[in-house]
Amino acid sequence: MEELIVRQVDIGVAEMDIAVDDQLTTTRVVVERATATDRHGRKDRELILVYGLDGTRARAAALHRAADSC
């Protein structure tokens, strides 16, 4: 596991085709692109995270709780 420091986050909504029971179906997802640096500041990384709608609501609630405690 590696520790990364996130410098910038871009979030958007996209439609994505996924396979369900041998058929393609289109679903909406939240896509997060994070630009991060390793803890030594040597190398930038771009991370692409894709969340289904169920996980998005839980993540948003956790972010709100974290922001309120700062």
N, CA, C, O and CB atoms as a CASP TS submission, in Angstrom:
PFRMAT TS
TARGET T0000
AUTHOR 0000-0000-0000
METHOD Language model
MODEL 1
PARENT N/A
ATOM      1  N   MET     1       0.847  -1.158   0.000  1.00  0.00           N
ATOM      2  CA  MET     1       0.000   0.000   0.000  1.00  0.00           C
ATOM      3  C   MET     1       0.903   1.234   0.000  1.00  0.00           C
ATOM      4  O   MET     1       1.971   1.234   0.610  1.00  0.00           O
ATOM      5  CB  MET     1      -0.969  -0.010   1.218  1.00  0.00           C
ATOM      6  N   GLU     2       0.461   2.274  -0.686  1.00  0.00           N
ATOM      7  CA  GLU     2       1.243   3.495  -0.809  1.00  0.00           C
ATOM      8  C   GLU     2       0.410   4.700  -0.411  1.00  0.00           C
ATOM      9  O   GLU     2      -0.767   4.788  -0.763  1.00  0.00           O
ATOM     10  CB  GLU     2       1.769   3.658  -2.237  1.00  0.00           C
ATOM     11  N   GLU     3       1.006   5.617   0.313  1.00  0.00           N
ATOM     12  CA  GLU     3       0.314   6.829   0.739  1.00  0.00           C
ATOM     13  C   GLU     3       0.441   7.891  -0.343  1.00  0.00           C
ATOM     14  O   GLU     3       1.542   8.188  -0.807  1.00  0.00           O
ATOM     15  CB  GLU     3       0.879   7.349   2.084  1.00  0.00           C
ATOM     16  N   LEU     4      -0.701   8.464  -0.746  1.00  0.00           N
ATOM     17  CA  LEU     4      -0.717   9.521  -1.757  1.00  0.00           C
ATOM     18  C   LEU     4      -1.391  10.757  -1.180  1.00  0.00           C
ATOM     19  O   LEU     4      -2.305  10.655  -0.363  1.00  0.00           O
ATOM     20  CB  LEU     4      -1.446   9.051  -3.046  1.00  0.00           C
ATOM     21  N   ILE     5      -0.938  11.906  -1.606  1.00  0.00           N
ATOM     22  CA  ILE     5      -1.529  13.176  -1.192  1.00  0.00           C
ATOM     23  C   ILE     5      -2.280  13.738  -2.395  1.00  0.00           C
ATOM     24  O   ILE     5      -1.678  14.035  -3.428  1.00  0.00           O
ATOM     25  CB  ILE     5      -0.434  14.189  -0.668  1.00  0.00           C
ATOM     26  N   VAL     6      -3.593  13.882  -2.257  1.00  0.00           N
ATOM     27  CA  VAL     6      -4.430  14.343  -3.363  1.00  0.00           C
ATOM     28  C   VAL     6      -4.374  15.864  -3.432  1.00  0.00           C
ATOM     29  O   VAL     6      -4.595  16.552  -2.436  1.00  0.00           O
ATOM     30  CB  VAL     6      -5.897  13.853  -3.197  1.00  0.00           C
ATOM     31  N   ARG     7      -4.074  16.378  -4.625  1.00  0.00           N
ATOM     32  CA  ARG     7      -3.970  17.817  -4.827  1.00  0.00           C
ATOM     33  C   ARG     7      -5.188  18.396  -5.533  1.00  0.00           C
ATOM     34  O   ARG     7      -5.536  19.556  -5.310  1.00  0.00           O
ATOM     35  CB  ARG     7      -2.728  18.136  -5.617  1.00  0.00           C
ATOM     36  N   GLN     8      -5.833  17.616  -6.371  1.00  0.00           N
ATOM     37  CA  GLN     8      -6.978  18.121  -7.128  1.00  0.00           C
ATOM     38  C   GLN     8      -7.944  16.977  -7.388  1.00  0.00           C
ATOM     39  O   GLN     8      -7.530  15.847  -7.644  1.00  0.00           O
ATOM     40  CB  GLN     8      -6.525  18.773  -8.464  1.00  0.00           C
ATOM     41  N   VAL     9      -9.240  17.282  -7.320  1.00  0.00           N
ATOM     42  CA  VAL     9     -10.268  16.280  -7.586  1.00  0.00           C
ATOM     43  C   VAL     9     -11.291  16.884  -8.550  1.00  0.00           C
ATOM     44  O   VAL     9     -11.785  17.992  -8.340  1.00  0.00           O
ATOM     45  CB  VAL     9     -10.956  15.803  -6.256  1.00  0.00           C
ATOM     46  N   ASP    10     -11.594  16.139  -9.602  1.00  0.00           N
ATOM     47  CA  ASP    10     -12.647  16.509 -10.545  1.00  0.00           C
ATOM     48  C   ASP    10     -13.694  15.403 -10.495  1.00  0.00           C
ATOM     49  O   ASP    10     -13.359  14.220 -10.553  1.00  0.00           O
ATOM     50  CB  ASP    10     -12.083  16.711 -12.012  1.00  0.00           C
ATOM     51  N   ILE    11     -14.973  15.796 -10.388  1.00  0.00           N
ATOM     52  CA  ILE    11     -16.053  14.814 -10.275  1.00  0.00           C
ATOM     53  C   ILE    11     -17.112  15.103 -11.330  1.00  0.00           C
ATOM     54  O   ILE    11     -17.449  16.260 -11.582  1.00  0.00           O
ATOM     55  CB  ILE    11     -16.678  14.832  -8.852  1.00  0.00           C
ATOM     56  N   GLY    12     -17.630  14.050 -11.941  1.00  0.00           N
ATOM     57  CA  GLY    12     -18.685  14.200 -12.933  1.00  0.00           C
ATOM     58  C   GLY    12     -19.570  12.973 -12.972  1.00  0.00           C
ATOM     59  O   GLY    12     -19.296  11.974 -12.307  1.00  0.00           O
ATOM     60  N   VAL    13     -20.622  13.053 -13.746  1.00  0.00           N
ATOM     61  CA  VAL    13     -21.559  11.946 -13.923  1.00  0.00           C
ATOM     62  C   VAL    13     -21.434  11.474 -15.367  1.00  0.00           C
ATOM     63  O   VAL    13     -21.316  12.281 -16.289  1.00  0.00           O
ATOM     64  CB  VAL    13     -23.042  12.374 -13.581  1.00  0.00           C
ATOM     65  N   ALA    14     -21.461  10.158 -15.550  1.00  0.00           N
ATOM     66  CA  ALA    14     -21.327   9.586 -16.889  1.00  0.00           C
ATOM     67  C   ALA    14     -22.261   8.402 -17.039  1.00  0.00           C
ATOM     68  O   ALA    14     -22.725   7.828 -16.054  1.00  0.00           O
ATOM     69  CB  ALA    14     -19.872   9.162 -17.165  1.00  0.00           C
ATOM     70  N   GLU    15     -22.525   8.049 -18.270  1.00  0.00           N
ATOM     71  CA  GLU    15     -23.250   6.815 -18.557  1.00  0.00           C
ATOM     72  C   GLU    15     -22.236   5.774 -18.985  1.00  0.00           C
ATOM     73  O   GLU    15     -21.331   6.057 -19.769  1.00  0.00           O
ATOM     74  CB  GLU    15     -24.345   7.028 -19.657  1.00  0.00           C
ATOM     75  N   MET    16     -22.396   4.560 -18.460  1.00  0.00           N
ATOM     76  CA  MET    16     -21.429   3.506 -18.719  1.00  0.00           C
ATOM     77  C   MET    16     -22.170   2.222 -19.064  1.00  0.00           C
ATOM     78  O   MET    16     -23.171   1.883 -18.432  1.00  0.00           O
ATOM     79  CB  MET    16     -20.495   3.296 -17.501  1.00  0.00           C
ATOM     80  N   ASP    17     -21.676   1.516 -20.063  1.00  0.00           N
ATOM     81  CA  ASP    17     -22.246   0.216 -20.421  1.00  0.00           C
ATOM     82  C   ASP    17     -21.596  -0.856 -19.562  1.00  0.00           C
ATOM     83  O   ASP    17     -20.372  -0.920 -19.455  1.00  0.00           O
ATOM     84  CB  ASP    17     -22.047  -0.093 -21.936  1.00  0.00           C
ATOM     85  N   ILE    18     -22.430  -1.704 -18.946  1.00  0.00           N
ATOM     86  CA  ILE    18     -21.933  -2.810 -18.138  1.00  0.00           C
ATOM     87  C   ILE    18     -22.638  -4.088 -18.553  1.00  0.00           C
ATOM     88  O   ILE    18     -23.761  -4.058 -19.055  1.00  0.00           O
ATOM     89  CB  ILE    18     -22.138  -2.536 -16.628  1.00  0.00           C
ATOM     90  N   ALA    19     -21.963  -5.216 -18.336  1.00  0.00           N
ATOM     91  CA  ALA    19     -22.544  -6.514 -18.668  1.00  0.00           C
ATOM     92  C   ALA    19     -23.337  -7.043 -17.484  1.00  0.00           C
ATOM     93  O   ALA    19     -22.830  -7.127 -16.366  1.00  0.00           O
ATOM     94  CB  ALA    19     -21.447  -7.520 -19.075  1.00  0.00           C
ATOM     95  N   VAL    20     -24.598  -7.400 -17.749  1.00  0.00           N
ATOM     96  CA  VAL    20     -25.466  -8.012 -16.742  1.00  0.00           C
ATOM     97  C   VAL    20     -26.127  -9.211 -17.394  1.00  0.00           C
ATOM     98  O   VAL    20     -26.875  -9.070 -18.362  1.00  0.00           O
ATOM     99  CB  VAL    20     -26.536  -6.993 -16.189  1.00  0.00           C
ATOM    100  N   ASP    21     -25.847 -10.404 -16.853  1.00  0.00           N
ATOM    101  CA  ASP    21     -26.431 -11.633 -17.404  1.00  0.00           C
ATOM    102  C   ASP    21     -26.234 -11.734 -18.910  1.00  0.00           C
ATOM    103  O   ASP    21     -27.194 -11.961 -19.646  1.00  0.00           O
ATOM    104  CB  ASP    21     -27.915 -11.700 -17.078  1.00  0.00           C
ATOM    105  N   ASP    22     -25.007 -11.568 -19.371  1.00  0.00           N
ATOM    106  CA  ASP    22     -24.623 -11.696 -20.786  1.00  0.00           C
ATOM    107  C   ASP    22     -25.253 -10.653 -21.703  1.00  0.00           C
ATOM    108  O   ASP    22     -25.260 -10.833 -22.921  1.00  0.00           O
ATOM    109  CB  ASP    22     -24.993 -13.058 -21.280  1.00  0.00           C
ATOM    110  N   GLN    23     -25.777  -9.577 -21.148  1.00  0.00           N
ATOM    111  CA  GLN    23     -26.317  -8.490 -21.960  1.00  0.00           C
ATOM    112  C   GLN    23     -25.726  -7.176 -21.476  1.00  0.00           C
ATOM    113  O   GLN    23     -25.421  -7.017 -20.294  1.00  0.00           O
ATOM    114  CB  GLN    23     -27.873  -8.455 -21.896  1.00  0.00           C
ATOM    115  N   LEU    24     -25.567  -6.238 -22.399  1.00  0.00           N
ATOM    116  CA  LEU    24     -25.089  -4.908 -22.030  1.00  0.00           C
ATOM    117  C   LEU    24     -26.256  -4.039 -21.593  1.00  0.00           C
ATOM    118  O   LEU    24     -27.320  -4.049 -22.212  1.00  0.00           O
ATOM    119  CB  LEU    24     -24.337  -4.249 -23.205  1.00  0.00           C
ATOM    120  N   THR    25     -26.048  -3.301 -20.538  1.00  0.00           N
ATOM    121  CA  THR    25     -27.034  -2.348 -20.082  1.00  0.00           C
ATOM    122  C   THR    25     -26.312  -1.048 -19.748  1.00  0.00           C
ATOM    123  O   THR    25     -25.140  -1.062 -19.372  1.00  0.00           O
ATOM    124  CB  THR    25     -27.826  -2.893 -18.854  1.00  0.00           C
ATOM    125  N   THR    26     -27.002   0.054 -19.885  1.00  0.00           N
ATOM    126  CA  THR    26     -26.407   1.359 -19.611  1.00  0.00           C
ATOM    127  C   THR    26     -26.834   1.823 -18.230  1.00  0.00           C
ATOM    128  O   THR    26     -28.010   1.744 -17.876  1.00  0.00           O
ATOM    129  CB  THR    26     -26.813   2.396 -20.688  1.00  0.00           C
ATOM    130  N   THR    27     -25.881   2.306 -17.456  1.00  0.00           N
ATOM    131  CA  THR    27     -26.175   2.809 -16.122  1.00  0.00           C
ATOM    132  C   THR    27     -25.428   4.120 -15.907  1.00  0.00           C
ATOM    133  O   THR    27     -24.432   4.394 -16.577  1.00  0.00           O
ATOM    134  CB  THR    27     -25.789   1.769 -15.036  1.00  0.00           C
ATOM    135  N   ARG    28     -25.914   4.919 -14.977  1.00  0.00           N
ATOM    136  CA  ARG    28     -25.235   6.179 -14.641  1.00  0.00           C
ATOM    137  C   ARG    28     -24.284   5.922 -13.487  1.00  0.00           C
ATOM    138  O   ARG    28     -24.609   5.204 -12.541  1.00  0.00           O
ATOM    139  CB  ARG    28     -26.261   7.304 -14.275  1.00  0.00           C
ATOM    140  N   VAL    29     -23.113   6.516 -13.578  1.00  0.00           N
ATOM    141  CA  VAL    29     -22.095   6.370 -12.541  1.00  0.00           C
ATOM    142  C   VAL    29     -21.498   7.737 -12.239  1.00  0.00           C
ATOM    143  O   VAL    29     -21.622   8.672 -13.030  1.00  0.00           O
ATOM    144  CB  VAL    29     -20.988   5.366 -12.978  1.00  0.00           C
ATOM    145  N   VAL    30     -20.855   7.840 -11.096  1.00  0.00           N
ATOM    146  CA  VAL    30     -20.096   9.028 -10.743  1.00  0.00           C
ATOM    147  C   VAL    30     -18.624   8.700 -10.961  1.00  0.00           C
ATOM    148  O   VAL    30     -18.121   7.683 -10.483  1.00  0.00           O
ATOM    149  CB  VAL    30     -20.377   9.480  -9.259  1.00  0.00           C
ATOM    150  N   VAL    31     -17.949   9.573 -11.688  1.00  0.00           N
ATOM    151  CA  VAL    31     -16.533   9.370 -11.994  1.00  0.00           C
ATOM    152  C   VAL    31     -15.733  10.454 -11.282  1.00  0.00           C
ATOM    153  O   VAL    31     -16.039  11.642 -11.381  1.00  0.00           O
ATOM    154  CB  VAL    31     -16.270   9.399 -13.542  1.00  0.00           C
ATOM    155  N   GLU    32     -14.710  10.021 -10.569  1.00  0.00           N
ATOM    156  CA  GLU    32     -13.846  10.950  -9.841  1.00  0.00           C
ATOM    157  C   GLU    32     -12.422  10.794 -10.377  1.00  0.00           C
ATOM    158  O   GLU    32     -11.879   9.690 -10.420  1.00  0.00           O
ATOM    159  CB  GLU    32     -13.901  10.688  -8.288  1.00  0.00           C
ATOM    160  N   ARG    33     -11.834  11.908 -10.781  1.00  0.00           N
ATOM    161  CA  ARG    33     -10.434  11.895 -11.203  1.00  0.00           C
ATOM    162  C   ARG    33      -9.641  12.670 -10.162  1.00  0.00           C
ATOM    163  O   ARG    33      -9.918  13.842  -9.906  1.00  0.00           O
ATOM    164  CB  ARG    33     -10.251  12.512 -12.644  1.00  0.00           C
ATOM    165  N   ALA    34      -8.667  12.022  -9.570  1.00  0.00           N
ATOM    166  CA  ALA    34      -7.856  12.660  -8.538  1.00  0.00           C
ATOM    167  C   ALA    34      -6.417  12.734  -9.020  1.00  0.00           C
ATOM    168  O   ALA    34      -5.852  11.746  -9.490  1.00  0.00           O
ATOM    169  CB  ALA    34      -7.950  11.889  -7.192  1.00  0.00           C
ATOM    170  N   THR    35      -5.831  13.921  -8.896  1.00  0.00           N
ATOM    171  CA  THR    35      -4.412  14.091  -9.170  1.00  0.00           C
ATOM    172  C   THR    35      -3.698  14.042  -7.827  1.00  0.00           C
ATOM    173  O   THR    35      -4.001  14.827  -6.928  1.00  0.00           O
ATOM    174  CB  THR    35      -4.116  15.440  -9.939  1.00  0.00           C
ATOM    175  N   ALA    36      -2.760  13.127  -7.691  1.00  0.00           N
ATOM    176  CA  ALA    36      -2.100  12.907  -6.406  1.00  0.00           C
ATOM    177  C   ALA    36      -0.590  12.814  -6.596  1.00  0.00           C
ATOM    178  O   ALA    36      -0.091  12.572  -7.695  1.00  0.00           O
ATOM    179  CB  ALA    36      -2.635  11.628  -5.730  1.00  0.00           C
ATOM    180  N   THR    37       0.114  13.014  -5.494  1.00  0.00           N
ATOM    181  CA  THR    37       1.572  12.918  -5.456  1.00  0.00           C
ATOM    182  C   THR    37       1.941  11.945  -4.354  1.00  0.00           C
ATOM    183  O   THR    37       1.266  11.880  -3.327  1.00  0.00           O
ATOM    184  CB  THR    37       2.240  14.318  -5.223  1.00  0.00           C
ATOM    185  N   ASP    38       3.016  11.181  -4.563  1.00  0.00           N
ATOM    186  CA  ASP    38       3.451  10.326  -3.466  1.00  0.00           C
ATOM    187  C   ASP    38       3.980  11.183  -2.326  1.00  0.00           C
ATOM    188  O   ASP    38       4.248  12.369  -2.517  1.00  0.00           O
ATOM    189  CB  ASP    38       4.528   9.326  -3.940  1.00  0.00           C
ATOM    190  N   ARG    39       4.130  10.610  -1.169  1.00  0.00           N
ATOM    191  CA  ARG    39       4.448  11.423   0.012  1.00  0.00           C
ATOM    192  C   ARG    39       5.817  12.071  -0.046  1.00  0.00           C
ATOM    193  O   ARG    39       6.117  12.957   0.754  1.00  0.00           O
ATOM    194  CB  ARG    39       4.362  10.581   1.241  1.00  0.00           C
ATOM    195  N   HIS    40       6.656  11.641  -0.985  1.00  0.00           N
ATOM    196  CA  HIS    40       7.969  12.261  -1.154  1.00  0.00           C
ATOM    197  C   HIS    40       7.943  13.357  -2.214  1.00  0.00           C
ATOM    198  O   HIS    40       8.959  14.011  -2.453  1.00  0.00           O
ATOM    199  CB  HIS    40       9.004  11.207  -1.525  1.00  0.00           C
ATOM    200  N   GLY    41       6.784  13.565  -2.853  1.00  0.00           N
ATOM    201  CA  GLY    41       6.635  14.616  -3.859  1.00  0.00           C
ATOM    202  C   GLY    41       7.366  14.343  -5.153  1.00  0.00           C
ATOM    203  O   GLY    41       7.670  15.270  -5.903  1.00  0.00           O
ATOM    204  N   ARG    42       7.649  13.091  -5.422  1.00  0.00           N
ATOM    205  CA  ARG    42       8.447  12.765  -6.604  1.00  0.00           C
ATOM    206  C   ARG    42       7.634  12.547  -7.872  1.00  0.00           C
ATOM    207  O   ARG    42       8.078  12.908  -8.962  1.00  0.00           O
ATOM    208  CB  ARG    42       9.250  11.549  -6.335  1.00  0.00           C
ATOM    209  N   LYS    43       6.473  11.972  -7.743  1.00  0.00           N
ATOM    210  CA  LYS    43       5.769  11.539  -8.950  1.00  0.00           C
ATOM    211  C   LYS    43       4.280  11.818  -8.842  1.00  0.00           C
ATOM    212  O   LYS    43       3.637  11.409  -7.875  1.00  0.00           O
ATOM    213  CB  LYS    43       6.006  10.051  -9.205  1.00  0.00           C
ATOM    214  N   ASP    44       3.725  12.519  -9.839  1.00  0.00           N
ATOM    215  CA  ASP    44       2.277  12.728  -9.901  1.00  0.00           C
ATOM    216  C   ASP    44       1.603  11.476 -10.440  1.00  0.00           C
ATOM    217  O   ASP    44       2.147  10.760 -11.280  1.00  0.00           O
ATOM    218  CB  ASP    44       1.930  13.954 -10.782  1.00  0.00           C
ATOM    219  N   ARG    45       0.405  11.238  -9.931  1.00  0.00           N
ATOM    220  CA  ARG    45      -0.406  10.112 -10.396  1.00  0.00           C
ATOM    221  C   ARG    45      -1.808  10.614 -10.664  1.00  0.00           C
ATOM    222  O   ARG    45      -2.277  11.540 -10.002  1.00  0.00           O
ATOM    223  CB  ARG    45      -0.420   8.948  -9.358  1.00  0.00           C
ATOM    224  N   GLU    46      -2.477  10.013 -11.625  1.00  0.00           N
ATOM    225  CA  GLU    46      -3.888  10.299 -11.872  1.00  0.00           C
ATOM    226  C   GLU    46      -4.661   9.034 -11.552  1.00  0.00           C
ATOM    227  O   GLU    46      -4.373   7.964 -12.089  1.00  0.00           O
ATOM    228  CB  GLU    46      -4.141  10.770 -13.355  1.00  0.00           C
ATOM    229  N   LEU    47      -5.640   9.161 -10.679  1.00  0.00           N
ATOM    230  CA  LEU    47      -6.474   8.039 -10.288  1.00  0.00           C
ATOM    231  C   LEU    47      -7.877   8.269 -10.833  1.00  0.00           C
ATOM    232  O   LEU    47      -8.426   9.363 -10.709  1.00  0.00           O
ATOM    233  CB  LEU    47      -6.493   7.861  -8.742  1.00  0.00           C
ATOM    234  N   ILE    48      -8.446   7.247 -11.428  1.00  0.00           N
ATOM    235  CA  ILE    48      -9.824   7.309 -11.908  1.00  0.00           C
ATOM    236  C   ILE    48     -10.641   6.340 -11.056  1.00  0.00           C
ATOM    237  O   ILE    48     -10.382   5.137 -11.040  1.00  0.00           O
ATOM    238  CB  ILE    48      -9.926   6.954 -13.449  1.00  0.00           C
ATOM    239  N   LEU    49     -11.627   6.883 -10.352  1.00  0.00           N
ATOM    240  CA  LEU    49     -12.495   6.084  -9.491  1.00  0.00           C
ATOM    241  C   LEU    49     -13.914   6.160 -10.041  1.00  0.00           C
ATOM    242  O   LEU    49     -14.396   7.243 -10.373  1.00  0.00           O
ATOM    243  CB  LEU    49     -12.439   6.577  -8.006  1.00  0.00           C
ATOM    244  N   VAL    50     -14.578   5.023 -10.135  1.00  0.00           N
ATOM    245  CA  VAL    50     -15.945   4.962 -10.660  1.00  0.00           C
ATOM    246  C   VAL    50     -16.836   4.365  -9.583  1.00  0.00           C
ATOM    247  O   VAL    50     -16.559   3.289  -9.052  1.00  0.00           O
ATOM    248  CB  VAL    50     -16.019   4.121 -11.984  1.00  0.00           C
ATOM    249  N   TYR    51     -17.930   5.093  -9.265  1.00  0.00           N
ATOM    250  CA  TYR    51     -18.856   4.674  -8.223  1.00  0.00           C
ATOM    251  C   TYR    51     -20.234   4.458  -8.824  1.00  0.00           C
ATOM    252  O   TYR    51     -20.712   5.269  -9.618  1.00  0.00           O
ATOM    253  CB  TYR    51     -18.914   5.713  -7.086  1.00  0.00           C
ATOM    254  N   GLY    52     -20.871   3.353  -8.436  1.00  0.00           N
ATOM    255  CA  GLY    52     -22.278   3.166  -8.767  1.00  0.00           C
ATOM    256  C   GLY    52     -23.109   4.094  -7.898  1.00  0.00           C
ATOM    257  O   GLY    52     -22.603   4.638  -6.917  1.00  0.00           O
ATOM    258  N   LEU    53     -24.363   4.279  -8.240  1.00  0.00           N
ATOM    259  CA  LEU    53     -25.191   5.234  -7.515  1.00  0.00           C
ATOM    260  C   LEU    53     -25.364   4.879  -6.042  1.00  0.00           C
ATOM    261  O   LEU    53     -25.438   5.785  -5.211  1.00  0.00           O
ATOM    262  CB  LEU    53     -26.537   5.329  -8.166  1.00  0.00           C
ATOM    263  N   ASP    54     -25.432   3.602  -5.687  1.00  0.00           N
ATOM    264  CA  ASP    54     -25.590   3.220  -4.281  1.00  0.00           C
ATOM    265  C   ASP    54     -24.381   3.665  -3.456  1.00  0.00           C
ATOM    266  O   ASP    54     -24.543   4.228  -2.374  1.00  0.00           O
ATOM    267  CB  ASP    54     -25.786   1.695  -4.155  1.00  0.00           C
ATOM    268  N   GLY    55     -23.193   3.420  -3.952  1.00  0.00           N
ATOM    269  CA  GLY    55     -21.985   3.811  -3.245  1.00  0.00           C
ATOM    270  C   GLY    55     -21.790   5.310  -3.199  1.00  0.00           C
ATOM    271  O   GLY    55     -21.153   5.825  -2.281  1.00  0.00           O
ATOM    272  N   THR    56     -22.326   6.013  -4.173  1.00  0.00           N
ATOM    273  CA  THR    56     -22.163   7.462  -4.239  1.00  0.00           C
ATOM    274  C   THR    56     -22.863   8.161  -3.084  1.00  0.00           C
ATOM    275  O   THR    56     -22.304   9.082  -2.489  1.00  0.00           O
ATOM    276  CB  THR    56     -22.694   7.989  -5.558  1.00  0.00           C
ATOM    277  N   ARG    57     -24.064   7.740  -2.766  1.00  0.00           N
ATOM    278  CA  ARG    57     -24.803   8.375  -1.663  1.00  0.00           C
ATOM    279  C   ARG    57     -24.084   8.169  -0.330  1.00  0.00           C
ATOM    280  O   ARG    57     -23.983   9.097   0.472  1.00  0.00           O
ATOM    281  CB  ARG    57     -26.238   7.810  -1.579  1.00  0.00           C
ATOM    282  N   ALA    58     -23.586   6.960  -0.094  1.00  0.00           N
ATOM    283  CA  ALA    58     -22.870   6.672   1.150  1.00  0.00           C
ATOM    284  C   ALA    58     -21.572   7.472   1.225  1.00  0.00           C
ATOM    285  O   ALA    58     -21.215   7.980   2.288  1.00  0.00           O
ATOM    286  CB  ALA    58     -22.572   5.167   1.264  1.00  0.00           C
ATOM    287  N   ARG    59     -20.876   7.582   0.113  1.00  0.00           N
ATOM    288  CA  ARG    59     -19.620   8.351   0.083  1.00  0.00           C
ATOM    289  C   ARG    59     -19.894   9.827   0.330  1.00  0.00           C
ATOM    290  O   ARG    59     -19.154  10.474   1.071  1.00  0.00           O
ATOM    291  CB  ARG    59     -18.894   8.165  -1.270  1.00  0.00           C
ATOM    292  N   ALA    60     -20.935  10.366  -0.271  1.00  0.00           N
ATOM    293  CA  ALA    60     -21.282  11.778  -0.080  1.00  0.00           C
ATOM    294  C   ALA    60     -21.617  12.056   1.386  1.00  0.00           C
ATOM    295  O   ALA    60     -21.204  13.079   1.932  1.00  0.00           O
ATOM    296  CB  ALA    60     -22.473  12.171  -0.984  1.00  0.00           C
ATOM    297  N   ALA    61     -22.349  11.167   2.013  1.00  0.00           N
ATOM    298  CA  ALA    61     -22.694  11.343   3.427  1.00  0.00           C
ATOM    299  C   ALA    61     -21.435  11.330   4.293  1.00  0.00           C
ATOM    300  O   ALA    61     -21.315  12.128   5.222  1.00  0.00           O
ATOM    301  CB  ALA    61     -23.672  10.240   3.888  1.00  0.00           C
ATOM    302  N   ALA    62     -20.502  10.431   3.997  1.00  0.00           N
ATOM    303  CA  ALA    62     -19.257  10.363   4.767  1.00  0.00           C
ATOM    304  C   ALA    62     -18.426  11.631   4.577  1.00  0.00           C
ATOM    305  O   ALA    62     -17.817  12.122   5.528  1.00  0.00           O
ATOM    306  CB  ALA    62     -18.439   9.128   4.354  1.00  0.00           C
ATOM    307  N   LEU    63     -18.400  12.162   3.353  1.00  0.00           N
ATOM    308  CA  LEU    63     -17.656  13.413   3.097  1.00  0.00           C
ATOM    309  C   LEU    63     -18.283  14.588   3.845  1.00  0.00           C
ATOM    310  O   LEU    63     -17.570  15.446   4.366  1.00  0.00           O
ATOM    311  CB  LEU    63     -17.614  13.718   1.579  1.00  0.00           C
ATOM    312  N   HIS    64     -19.607  14.628   3.899  1.00  0.00           N
ATOM    313  CA  HIS    64     -20.287  15.695   4.648  1.00  0.00           C
ATOM    314  C   HIS    64     -19.953  15.624   6.134  1.00  0.00           C
ATOM    315  O   HIS    64     -19.684  16.644   6.769  1.00  0.00           O
ATOM    316  CB  HIS    64     -21.809  15.605   4.449  1.00  0.00           C
ATOM    317  N   ARG    65     -19.972  14.418   6.679  1.00  0.00           N
ATOM    318  CA  ARG    65     -19.643  14.254   8.100  1.00  0.00           C
ATOM    319  C   ARG    65     -18.200  14.674   8.375  1.00  0.00           C
ATOM    320  O   ARG    65     -17.925  15.324   9.383  1.00  0.00           O
ATOM    321  CB  ARG    65     -19.862  12.791   8.540  1.00  0.00           C
ATOM    322  N   ALA    66     -17.293  14.309   7.496  1.00  0.00           N
ATOM    323  CA  ALA    66     -15.880  14.669   7.665  1.00  0.00           C
ATOM    324  C   ALA    66     -15.691  16.173   7.580  1.00  0.00           C
ATOM    325  O   ALA    66     -14.941  16.750   8.367  1.00  0.00           O
ATOM    326  CB  ALA    66     -15.015  13.971   6.609  1.00  0.00           C
ATOM    327  N   ALA    67     -16.370  16.820   6.621  1.00  0.00           N
ATOM    328  CA  ALA    67     -16.252  18.272   6.469  1.00  0.00           C
ATOM    329  C   ALA    67     -16.824  19.000   7.679  1.00  0.00           C
ATOM    330  O   ALA    67     -16.278  20.019   8.102  1.00  0.00           O
ATOM    331  CB  ALA    67     -16.965  18.735   5.195  1.00  0.00           C
ATOM    332  N   ASP    68     -17.915  18.490   8.239  1.00  0.00           N
ATOM    333  CA  ASP    68     -18.515  19.120   9.414  1.00  0.00           C
ATOM    334  C   ASP    68     -17.633  19.032  10.649  1.00  0.00           C
ATOM    335  O   ASP    68     -17.723  19.874  11.543  1.00  0.00           O
ATOM    336  CB  ASP    68     -19.848  18.490   9.707  1.00  0.00           C
ATOM    337  N   SER    69     -16.788  18.024  10.701  1.00  0.00           N
ATOM    338  CA  SER    69     -15.933  17.848  11.888  1.00  0.00           C
ATOM    339  C   SER    69     -14.630  18.631  11.800  1.00  0.00           C
ATOM    340  O   SER    69     -13.877  18.684  12.773  1.00  0.00           O
ATOM    341  CB  SER    69     -15.618  16.379  12.085  1.00  0.00           C
ATOM    342  N   CYS    70     -14.356  19.234  10.661  1.00  0.00           N
ATOM    343  CA  CYS    70     -13.109  20.009  10.506  1.00  0.00           C
ATOM    344  C   CYS    70     -13.226  21.395  11.119  1.00  0.00           C
ATOM    345  O   CYS    70     -12.271  22.171  11.075  1.00  0.00           O
ATOM    346  CB  CYS    70     -12.740  20.134   9.027  1.00  0.00           C
TER
END
